[in-house]
Amino acid sequence: IGVLGGGQLGRMIAMAAARLGLKTHVFAHHADEPACQVSAAATLAEWTDEAALARFADAVDVVTYEFENVPAATAAFLSARKPVRPGALALEKTQDRLTEKTFLRDLGIPTAPFADVADAGALARHVGQIGRPAILKTRRFGYDGKGQIMLREGSDVGAAFRSLGGAPCILEGFVNFEREVSVVGARGLDGSFAAFDVCENEHENHILSVTRAPAHMAPETAAEAMDITHRILDALDYVGVIAVEMFLVAETDASGVRRERVVVNEIAPRVHNSGHWTIDGAETSQFEQHVRAIAGWPLGSPRRRGQVEMRNLIGEQADQWAALAAEPGACLHLYGKAEARPGRKMGHVTRVKP
C-alpha cells in the first residue's frame, strides 16, 4: 500500500496494515516523519518529482493518502499507473470549500448559507445578504482554524479580506449549533457501507481537543447523519474511510418540543482525528477499515465497545506521558514526533468504559 504523506495518520494506517500482514510504502519529504518510522519502505521527494513518483508507483499495488491537499497533478500522475483510493473525484470536490459546499447543496444536503468571494466588494455585498455573524474562509488549504476569520457587527470587511492575503474565499453564514458531531464511515470496493457511531467533538483554539462516542443526540438524528454520510460516499464513488463533520442544531418549538437537525460543515476524504477513538473503542479501527476498503477486503464491524472518550495530546500535554502510561484503563498513543511545539498534535489518549 502506497501512502502519500508521512504524518501521524499515515503512521496509524501503516500500523493497521501491518496487523493484517500488509506492507506500506510511504511517500514523504523527510525520513523522520511519523509514518516513515513504521513503514516497510519510504520514498523521500517532493510532490512534483515525477521520477520519484514513478519509482513509488512501480513499488506499490494501490495508493492512498493521509491528507486531502495532495496536488491534483500528483494524484493524476499516479492514477495513470496504479489505483488511487479514494479516487480523484473526492479530491476534486473537497480541496476547495466552495466546490465542496456546492456539491453538498446539489445533493440536497443541508449546509450553512454560503457565497463565493473573489474580492472585497463581493464580500461586502454577500455580508449584506447572509448577515452577521459570518465566517470568511480561504477556499483552499485551511485546517485547525487556519485561513478563516469571524465577521461580527462592526468588523471591517475590507481588512478581513486583506488579512487572508486576498486569496479566493467563501463566506459562510454562522450556524447557531449545540455541538459539533462527526460521522466516520467507509465504503468498500464493492460498494458496501459501514459507519461508526456518531461522535461529538470539543475544540480548543480551533484544534480538536476531545471526542466522545456516542454523541448525545436523538436516535433519528443520528440515523439522518449516517444517511447523509452514505449519500456522500455513493455520490463520490468513494473507496476508503471518510469523515463528515456536522453541526447539531437543536430548537424548541412553541409547544416545548425539542427538534434536532444536522448541518454539514466539512468533508475530510481520509481517516480523521475524530475517529481515533475507534482504535481502542471499536471492533475495527478506522485505520484498519480504511486498509480493508482500499485493499478490496470485506469491511470490518464498526461496533463500539463501550462509552469512549479520546483526548488529543497537544504540544506540552504530551509531557504527561508517564502518568498516562501508569493510569489503569488509559490507552496511550504517541506519534514519534521529536519536538512538542504549541498547537502540534503529539499523540492521544483513549479511555473506554463499559
Backbone hydrogen bonds in HBPLUS format (Angstrom, degrees):
<---DONOR---> <-ACCEPTOR-->    atom                        ^
c    i                          cat <-CA-CA->   ^        H-A-AA   ^      H-
h    n   atom  resd res      DA  || num        DHA   H-A  angle D-A-AA Bond
n    s   type  num  typ     dist DA aas  dist angle  dist       angle   num
A0025-HIS N   A0001-ILE O   2.84 MM  24  6.08 155.2  1.90 150.8 152.5     1
A0002-GLY N   A0062-VAL O   2.74 MM  60  5.99 176.9  1.74 166.9 166.1     2
A0064-THR N   A0002-GLY O   2.75 MM  62  6.11 155.5  1.81 161.0 167.7     3
A0003-VAL N   A0025-HIS O   2.90 MM  22  6.13 157.5  1.96 143.6 148.8     4
A0027-PHE N   A0003-VAL O   2.84 MM  24  6.10 164.1  1.86 161.7 160.9     5
A0004-LEU N   A0064-THR O   2.90 MM  60  6.23 157.5  1.95 138.0 144.9     6
A0066-GLU N   A0004-LEU O   3.10 MM  62  6.23 164.2  2.13 162.7 158.0     7
A0005-GLY N   A0027-PHE O   2.91 MM  22  5.81 166.5  1.93 155.9 159.5     8
A0035-ALA N   A0006-GLY O   2.84 MM  29  4.63 175.2  1.84 129.9 129.9     9
A0011-ARG N   A0007-GLY O   3.00 MM   4  6.31 148.7  2.10 144.5 154.4    10
A0012-MET N   A0008-GLN O   2.99 MM   4  6.23 157.3  2.04 146.7 150.4    11
A0013-ILE N   A0009-LEU O   2.97 MM   4  6.23 145.1  2.10 145.0 155.1    12
A0014-ALA N   A0010-GLY O   2.94 MM   4  6.15 161.0  1.97 148.8 153.5    13
A0015-MET N   A0011-ARG O   2.99 MM   4  6.30 152.9  2.07 146.4 154.0    14
A0016-ALA N   A0012-MET O   3.07 MM   4  6.12 153.3  2.14 136.1 143.0    15
A0017-ALA N   A0013-ILE O   2.87 MM   4  6.11 156.6  1.93 151.4 158.3    16
A0018-ALA N   A0014-ALA O   3.01 MM   4  6.20 154.0  2.08 144.1 150.7    17
A0019-ARG N   A0015-MET O   3.33 MM   4  6.61 146.6  2.44 139.0 146.2    18
A0020-LEU N   A0017-ALA O   2.96 MM   3  5.25 135.4  2.17 103.5 116.2    19
A0022-LEU N   A0017-ALA O   2.93 MM   5  5.01 162.7  1.96 144.0 138.5    20
A0021-GLY N   A0018-ALA O   2.98 MM   3  4.94 161.4  2.02 105.6 110.0    21
A0040-ALA N   A0024-THR O   2.99 MM  16  5.58 131.1  2.24 140.0 153.4    22
A0041-ALA N   A0024-THR O   3.32 MM  17  6.71 140.6  2.48 147.8 152.4    23
A0026-VAL N   A0041-ALA O   2.97 MM  15  6.37 154.8  2.03 146.8 141.7    24
A0043-THR N   A0026-VAL O   2.78 MM  17  6.23 157.9  1.83 160.1 166.8    25
A0028-ALA N   A0043-THR O   2.96 MM  15  6.32 157.0  2.02 161.1 168.7    26
A0045-ALA N   A0028-ALA O   2.96 MM  17  6.36 148.4  2.06 160.2 164.0    27
A0033-GLU N   A0030-HIS O   3.34 MM   3  5.80 165.3  2.36 116.7 117.3    28
A0036-CYS N   A0033-GLU O   3.00 MM   3  5.51 125.2  2.31 113.7 127.6    29
A0037-GLN N   A0034-PRO O   3.29 MM   3  5.53 138.6  2.47 101.3 111.6    30
A0038-VAL N   A0035-ALA O   3.21 MM   3  5.72 154.9  2.28 111.5 118.0    31
A0049-ASP N   A0046-GLU O   3.12 MM   3  5.46 168.3  2.14 115.5 119.0    32
A0053-LEU N   A0049-ASP O   2.95 MM   4  6.23 157.7  2.00 150.9 158.3    33
A0054-ALA N   A0050-GLU O   2.86 MM   4  5.98 152.5  1.94 144.6 151.2    34
A0055-ARG N   A0051-ALA O   3.10 MM   4  6.39 156.6  2.15 144.4 150.1    35
A0056-PHE N   A0052-ALA O   2.92 MM   4  6.14 160.1  1.96 150.2 156.1    36
A0057-ALA N   A0053-LEU O   2.87 MM   4  6.10 161.1  1.91 149.6 154.3    37
A0058-ASP N   A0054-ALA O   3.00 MM   4  6.21 156.0  2.06 146.8 153.0    38
A0059-ALA N   A0055-ARG O   3.21 MM   4  6.39 130.0  2.48 138.6 150.8    39
A0059-ALA N   A0056-PHE O   3.04 MM   3  5.22 138.5  2.22 101.1 113.1    40
A0060-VAL N   A0057-ALA O   3.37 MM   3  5.55 164.5  2.40 107.2 111.5    41
A0063-VAL N   A0083-PRO O   2.86 MM  20  6.16 161.2  1.90 161.4 167.1    42
A0085-ARG N   A0063-VAL O   2.82 MM  22  6.19 163.1  1.84 174.3 173.5    43
A0074-THR N   A0071-PRO O   2.99 MM   3  5.25 122.2  2.34 102.9 117.4    44
A0075-ALA N   A0071-PRO O   3.07 MM   4  6.48 161.8  2.11 157.8 162.4    45
A0076-ALA N   A0072-ALA O   2.89 MM   4  6.10 158.1  1.94 150.0 156.3    46
A0077-PHE N   A0073-ALA O   2.94 MM   4  6.06 158.0  1.99 144.0 149.8    47
A0078-LEU N   A0074-THR O   3.06 MM   4  6.32 164.8  2.09 152.9 156.1    48
A0079-SER N   A0075-ALA O   2.84 MM   4  5.94 154.2  1.91 146.2 154.4    49
A0080-ALA N   A0076-ALA O   3.24 MM   4  6.39 138.9  2.42 143.3 150.8    50
A0081-ARG N   A0078-LEU O   2.85 MM   3  5.26 156.5  1.90 113.1 121.2    51
A0082-LYS N   A0078-LEU O   2.86 MM   4  6.01 163.9  1.88 168.4 173.9    52
A0090-ALA N   A0087-GLY O   3.19 MM   3  5.82 132.4  2.43 113.2 122.7    53
A0092-GLU N   A0088-ALA O   2.90 MM   4  6.14 164.3  1.93 155.5 160.3    54
A0093-LYS N   A0089-LEU O   3.00 MM   4  6.17 156.0  2.06 149.5 154.6    55
A0094-THR N   A0090-ALA O   3.16 MM   4  6.16 133.0  2.39 139.6 150.6    56
A0094-THR N   A0091-LEU O   3.27 MM   3  5.31 136.4  2.47  97.5 109.1    57
A0095-GLN N   A0091-LEU O   3.02 MM   4  5.70 142.7  2.16 156.5 156.7    58
A0100-GLU N   A0096-ASP O   2.90 MM   4  6.14 158.1  1.94 155.5 162.7    59
A0097-ARG N   A0139-ARG O   2.71 MM  42  4.80 163.7  1.74 137.5 142.0    60
A0101-LYS N   A0097-ARG O   2.94 MM   4  6.10 166.3  1.96 148.8 151.7    61
A0102-THR N   A0098-LEU O   2.97 MM   4  6.10 159.5  2.02 149.5 155.6    62
A0103-PHE N   A0099-THR O   2.93 MM   4  6.07 155.2  1.99 145.4 152.3    63
A0104-LEU N   A0100-GLU O   3.00 MM   4  6.30 158.7  2.05 151.6 156.7    64
A0105-ARG N   A0101-LYS O   2.91 MM   4  6.12 163.8  1.93 149.5 154.2    65
A0106-ASP N   A0102-THR O   2.91 MM   4  6.08 158.3  1.95 149.5 155.2    66
A0107-LEU N   A0103-PHE O   3.20 MM   4  6.46 129.8  2.46 135.6 148.0    67
A0107-LEU N   A0104-LEU O   3.03 MM   3  5.13 134.7  2.24  98.3 111.3    68
A0109-ILE N   A0104-LEU O   3.05 MM   5  5.31 164.3  2.08 153.0 148.0    69
A0108-GLY N   A0105-ARG O   2.90 MM   3  5.05 155.7  1.96 106.5 114.3    70
A0264-VAL N   A0110-PRO O   2.89 MM 154  6.19 154.6  1.96 159.0 153.1    71
A0173-GLY N   A0113-PRO O   2.77 MM  60  5.16 164.2  1.79 151.6 155.2    72
A0115-ALA N   A0171-LEU O   2.93 MM  56  5.26 135.7  2.13 142.3 153.1    73
A0171-LEU N   A0115-ALA O   2.92 MM  56  5.26 165.7  1.94 154.2 158.7    74
A0117-VAL N   A0169-CYS O   2.91 MM  52  4.96 159.7  1.95 145.5 138.7    75
A0169-CYS N   A0117-VAL O   2.97 MM  52  4.96 170.7  1.98 160.5 157.9    76
A0123-LEU N   A0119-ASP O   3.06 MM   4  6.39 152.0  2.14 148.5 157.1    77
A0124-ALA N   A0120-ALA O   3.01 MM   4  6.30 159.3  2.06 148.9 152.9    78
A0125-ARG N   A0121-GLY O   3.13 MM   4  6.43 158.3  2.18 148.4 153.8    79
A0126-HIS N   A0122-ALA O   2.98 MM   4  6.17 166.1  2.00 152.9 156.4    80
A0127-VAL N   A0123-LEU O   2.87 MM   4  6.00 154.2  1.93 154.4 161.3    81
A0128-GLY N   A0124-ALA O   3.27 MM   4  6.43 150.2  2.37 137.9 144.9    82
A0129-GLN N   A0125-ARG O   3.26 MM   4  6.65 136.4  2.46 136.4 148.0    83
A0129-GLN N   A0126-HIS O   3.06 MM   3  4.93 124.5  2.38  90.9 105.4    84
A0130-ILE N   A0126-HIS O   2.75 MM   4  5.92 173.0  1.75 162.6 163.6    85
A0131-GLY N   A0127-VAL O   2.74 MM   4  5.18 147.6  1.85 132.2 142.6    86
A0134-ALA N   A0151-LEU O   3.06 MM  17  5.21 147.3  2.17 138.0 148.0    87
A0151-LEU N   A0134-ALA O   2.72 MM  17  5.21 173.5  1.72 167.9 166.1    88
A0135-ILE N   A0172-GLU O   2.81 MM  37  5.21 168.7  1.82 157.1 160.8    89
A0172-GLU N   A0135-ILE O   2.87 MM  37  5.21 165.4  1.90 148.8 153.7    90
A0136-LEU N   A0149-ILE O   2.90 MM  13  5.34 165.1  1.92 166.1 161.9    91
A0149-ILE N   A0136-LEU O   2.85 MM  13  5.34 148.9  1.94 149.2 159.5    92
A0137-LYS N   A0170-ILE O   2.94 MM  33  5.40 169.9  1.95 159.7 163.1    93
A0170-ILE N   A0137-LYS O   2.80 MM  33  5.40 153.6  1.87 156.1 164.8    94
A0138-THR N   A0147-GLY O   2.86 MM   9  5.41 160.4  1.90 155.8 158.5    95
A0139-ARG N   A0168-PRO O   2.98 MM  29  5.94 165.9  2.00 147.0 143.0    96
A0146-LYS N   A0143-TYR O   2.88 MM   3  5.30 166.1  1.90 121.7 124.9    97
A0155-SER N   A0152-ARG O   2.98 MM   3  5.41 165.8  2.00 134.1 135.4    98
A0160-ALA N   A0156-ASP O   2.96 MM   4  6.23 153.4  2.03 149.8 158.1    99
A0161-PHE N   A0157-VAL O   2.96 MM   4  6.19 159.1  2.00 147.7 152.2   100
A0162-ARG N   A0158-GLY O   3.01 MM   4  6.27 161.5  2.05 148.8 154.0   101
A0163-SER N   A0159-ALA O   2.87 MM   4  6.03 144.2  2.00 144.0 153.8   102
A0164-LEU N   A0161-PHE O   3.23 MM   3  5.57 149.2  2.33 105.2 113.6   103
A0165-GLY N   A0162-ARG O   2.91 MM   3  5.16 152.5  1.99 116.6 117.3   104
A0177-PHE N   A0175-VAL O   2.97 MM   2  5.62 118.9  2.36 112.0  95.1   105
A0178-GLU N   A0248-LEU O   2.75 MM  70  5.68 162.4  1.78 165.4 169.3   106
A0248-LEU N   A0179-ARG O   2.86 MM  69  5.45 170.6  1.87 177.6 178.2   107
A0201-ASN N   A0180-GLU O   2.88 MM  21  5.52 164.9  1.90 151.2 153.3   108
A0181-VAL N   A0246-MET O   2.87 MM  65  5.29 164.4  1.90 148.1 153.3   109
A0246-MET N   A0181-VAL O   2.77 MM  65  5.29 172.1  1.78 163.7 161.0   110
A0182-SER N   A0199-CYS O   2.92 MM  17  5.58 149.8  2.01 149.0 155.0   111
A0199-CYS N   A0182-SER O   3.11 MM  17  5.58 166.5  2.13 158.7 160.2   112
A0183-VAL N   A0244-VAL O   3.03 MM  61  5.30 155.4  2.10 138.9 145.4   113
A0244-VAL N   A0183-VAL O   2.90 MM  61  5.30 159.2  1.95 147.7 154.4   114
A0196-PHE N   A0184-VAL O   3.01 MM  12  5.80 170.2  2.02 170.8 167.7   115
A0185-GLY N   A0242-ILE O   2.94 MM  57  5.50 149.8  2.03 153.8 162.3   116
A0242-ILE N   A0185-GLY O   2.83 MM  57  5.50 160.9  1.87 159.8 164.4   117
A0186-ALA N   A0194-ALA O   2.72 MM   8  5.37 152.4  1.79 165.8 175.3   118
A0194-ALA N   A0186-ALA O   3.07 MM   8  5.37 154.5  2.14 146.5 149.4   119
A0187-ARG N   A0240-GLY O   3.09 MM  53  5.59 152.7  2.17 144.2 150.5   120
A0240-GLY N   A0187-ARG O   2.99 MM  53  5.59 159.6  2.03 150.3 156.3   121
A0188-GLY N   A0192-SER O   2.85 MM   4  5.04 153.5  1.92 135.5 144.5   122
A0191-GLY N   A0188-GLY O   2.98 MM   3  5.12 163.5  2.01 110.8 113.8   123
A0215-ALA N   A0198-VAL O   2.78 MM  17  5.64 144.9  1.90 142.5 141.9   124
A0200-GLU N   A0212-ARG O   2.89 MM  12  5.39 159.3  1.93 155.0 160.0   125
A0212-ARG N   A0200-GLU O   2.90 MM  12  5.39 158.8  1.95 153.1 160.3   126
A0202-GLU N   A0210-VAL O   2.83 MM   8  5.16 154.8  1.89 155.3 159.7   127
A0209-SER N   A0202-GLU O   2.75 MM   7  5.66 169.0  1.77 152.9 155.0   128
A0210-VAL N   A0202-GLU O   3.19 MM   8  5.16 158.0  2.24 133.0 139.5   129
A0204-GLU N   A0207-ILE O   2.91 MM   3  5.38 161.9  1.94 151.8 152.2   130
A0207-ILE N   A0204-GLU O   3.01 MM   3  5.38 164.3  2.04 114.3 119.2   131
A0312-ASN N   A0209-SER O   2.91 MM 103  5.31 162.9  1.94 148.3 154.1   132
A0211-THR N   A0310-MET O   2.86 MM  99  5.14 158.1  1.91 150.5 157.2   133
A0310-MET N   A0211-THR O   2.79 MM  99  5.14 165.3  1.82 157.0 162.0   134
A0213-ALA N   A0308-VAL O   2.92 MM  95  5.16 160.5  1.95 143.9 148.4   135
A0308-VAL N   A0213-ALA O   2.93 MM  95  5.16 176.2  1.93 163.3 163.3   136
A0221-THR N   A0218-ALA O   2.99 MM   3  5.23 126.6  2.28 104.2 118.4   137
A0222-ALA N   A0218-ALA O   3.00 MM   4  6.36 159.1  2.05 158.2 164.6   138
A0223-ALA N   A0219-PRO O   2.93 MM   4  6.18 151.8  2.01 145.3 153.2   139
A0224-GLU N   A0220-GLU O   3.04 MM   4  6.24 145.8  2.16 133.7 142.5   140
A0225-ALA N   A0221-THR O   2.98 MM   4  6.32 155.3  2.04 149.4 155.5   141
A0226-MET N   A0222-ALA O   2.99 MM   4  6.29 155.7  2.05 148.4 154.8   142
A0227-ASP N   A0223-ALA O   2.93 MM   4  6.15 157.0  1.99 146.6 152.9   143
A0228-ILE N   A0224-GLU O   2.92 MM   4  6.20 157.6  1.97 152.4 157.9   144
A0229-THR N   A0225-ALA O   3.12 MM   4  6.37 160.3  2.16 146.1 150.8   145
A0230-HIS N   A0226-MET O   2.95 MM   4  6.25 157.6  2.00 150.6 157.0   146
A0231-ARG N   A0227-ASP O   2.92 MM   4  6.19 160.2  1.96 152.6 157.5   147
A0232-ILE N   A0228-ILE O   3.00 MM   4  6.28 155.8  2.06 150.5 156.9   148
A0233-LEU N   A0229-THR O   3.01 MM   4  6.26 165.4  2.03 153.7 157.1   149
A0234-ASP N   A0230-HIS O   3.03 MM   4  6.26 165.1  2.05 154.3 157.8   150
A0235-ALA N   A0231-ARG O   2.96 MM   4  6.09 159.7  2.00 146.8 152.8   151
A0236-LEU N   A0232-ILE O   3.08 MM   4  6.28 142.6  2.22 147.2 156.3   152
A0238-TYR N   A0233-LEU O   3.08 MM   5  5.17 177.1  2.08 155.2 156.2   153
A0237-ASP N   A0234-ASP O   3.03 MM   3  4.95 156.4  2.09 102.3 109.7   154
A0243-ALA N   A0268-ALA O   2.97 MM  25  5.09 162.3  2.00 148.2 153.5   155
A0268-ALA N   A0243-ALA O   2.80 MM  25  5.09 167.2  1.81 160.9 162.1   156
A0245-GLU N   A0266-GLU O   2.83 MM  21  5.18 153.7  1.89 156.9 163.4   157
A0265-ASN N   A0245-GLU O   2.78 MM  20  5.48 165.9  1.80 140.6 144.6   158
A0266-GLU N   A0245-GLU O   3.33 MM  21  5.18 149.2  2.43 121.7 130.4   159
A0247-PHE N   A0263-VAL O   2.73 MM  16  5.09 161.0  1.76 149.6 155.3   160
A0263-VAL N   A0247-PHE O   2.96 MM  16  5.09 151.7  2.04 141.7 150.7   161
A0249-VAL N   A0261-ARG O   2.86 MM  12  5.36 168.9  1.87 166.9 168.5   162
A0261-ARG N   A0249-VAL O   2.94 MM  12  5.36 142.7  2.08 150.7 160.6   163
A0251-GLU N   A0259-ARG O   2.84 MM   8  5.29 165.5  1.86 156.3 161.0   164
A0259-ARG N   A0251-GLU O   2.69 MM   8  5.29 161.5  1.72 161.3 168.1   165
A0253-ASP N   A0257-VAL O   2.98 MM   4  5.48 159.5  2.03 147.4 145.9   166
A0256-GLY N   A0253-ASP O   2.87 MM   3  5.32 162.9  1.89 120.1 123.6   167
A0270-ARG N   A0268-ALA O   2.82 MM   2  5.58 139.1  1.98 105.5  93.8   168
A0275-GLY N   A0272-HIS O   2.83 MM   3  5.38 159.7  1.87 118.8 125.0   169
A0276-HIS N   A0273-ASN O   3.17 MM   3  5.49 171.0  2.18 114.7 116.1   170
A0278-THR N   A0275-GLY O   3.08 MM   3  5.77 159.7  2.12 118.8 124.3   171
A0279-ILE N   A0276-HIS O   3.13 MM   3  5.91 165.2  2.15 122.9 126.3   172
A0281-GLY N   A0277-TRP O   2.80 MM   4  5.57 142.6  1.94 147.6 158.8   173
A0282-ALA N   A0278-THR O   3.26 MM   4  4.68 134.6  2.48 119.8 115.1   174
A0305-ARG N   A0281-GLY O   2.76 MM  24  5.20 164.2  1.78 139.5 139.5   175
A0283-GLU N   A0303-ARG O   2.94 MM  20  5.64 151.5  2.02 153.7 162.6   176
A0289-GLN N   A0285-SER O   2.88 MM   4  6.08 160.4  1.92 150.6 157.1   177
A0290-HIS N   A0286-GLN O   2.95 MM   4  6.09 149.7  2.05 136.9 144.3   178
A0291-VAL N   A0287-PHE O   3.03 MM   4  6.30 162.9  2.06 147.7 152.0   179
A0292-ARG N   A0288-GLU O   2.80 MM   4  6.03 166.2  1.82 156.5 160.4   180
A0293-ALA N   A0289-GLN O   2.95 MM   4  6.16 161.6  1.99 147.4 152.1   181
A0294-ILE N   A0290-HIS O   3.01 MM   4  6.26 176.7  2.01 160.7 160.1   182
A0295-ALA N   A0291-VAL O   2.99 MM   4  5.94 144.5  2.12 147.6 156.8   183
A0297-TRP N   A0292-ARG O   2.77 MM   5  4.69 144.1  1.90 155.6 153.5   184
A0296-GLY N   A0293-ALA O   3.11 MM   3  5.29 158.8  2.16 105.7 112.2   185
A0307-GLN N   A0353-LYS O   2.65 MM  46  5.02 151.9  1.73 161.6 162.4   186
A0353-LYS N   A0307-GLN O   2.79 MM  46  5.02 167.2  1.81 150.2 154.6   187
A0309-GLU N   A0351-ARG O   2.98 MM  42  5.39 155.3  2.04 153.2 160.7   188
A0351-ARG N   A0309-GLU O   2.87 MM  42  5.39 159.7  1.91 156.2 163.2   189
A0311-ARG N   A0349-VAL O   2.86 MM  38  5.38 166.7  1.88 157.7 161.4   190
A0349-VAL N   A0311-ARG O   2.89 MM  38  5.38 154.8  1.95 149.7 157.7   191
A0313-LEU N   A0347-GLY O   2.76 MM  34  4.99 163.9  1.78 138.5 133.0   192
A0346-MET N   A0313-LEU O   2.84 MM  33  5.60 158.2  1.89 163.5 171.0   193
A0317-GLN N   A0314-ILE O   3.15 MM   3  5.40 164.0  2.18 128.7 127.1   194
A0315-GLY N   A0344-ARG O   2.76 MM  29  5.13 161.5  1.80 157.4 155.8   195
A0318-ALA N   A0315-GLY O   3.28 MM   3  6.34 171.5  2.29 126.2 127.8   196
A0319-ASP N   A0316-GLU O   2.88 MM   3  5.42 161.1  1.92 115.4 121.7   197
A0320-GLN N   A0317-GLN O   3.12 MM   3  5.84 167.1  2.14 117.7 121.4   198
A0321-TRP N   A0318-ALA O   3.14 MM   3  5.63 145.4  2.26 121.8 122.6   199
A0324-LEU N   A0320-GLN O   3.04 MM   4  6.24 164.1  2.06 160.3 165.4   200
A0325-ALA N   A0321-TRP O   2.80 MM   4  5.90 152.7  1.87 147.3 155.0   201
A0326-ALA N   A0322-ALA O   3.11 MM   4  6.30 134.1  2.34 136.8 148.1   202
A0326-ALA N   A0323-ALA O   3.21 MM   3  5.14 131.0  2.47  91.5 104.4   203
A0327-GLU N   A0324-LEU O   3.19 MM   3  5.10 148.4  2.29  97.0 106.3   204
A0330-ALA N   A0327-GLU O   3.20 MM   3  5.60 167.5  2.22 130.9 132.2   205
A0331-CYS N   A0350-THR O   2.84 MM  19  5.02 165.3  1.86 152.4 156.4   206
A0350-THR N   A0331-CYS O   2.95 MM  19  5.02 157.3  2.00 134.3 140.6   207
A0333-HIS N   A0348-HIS O   2.85 MM  15  5.30 152.5  1.93 171.6 176.2   208
A0348-HIS N   A0333-HIS O   2.83 MM  15  5.30 151.4  1.91 146.7 155.9   209
A0335-TYR N   A0346-MET O   3.01 MM  11  5.76 166.7  2.03 156.5 152.4   210
A0344-ARG N   A0341-ARG O   3.04 MM   3  5.39 159.2  2.08 137.1 136.9   211
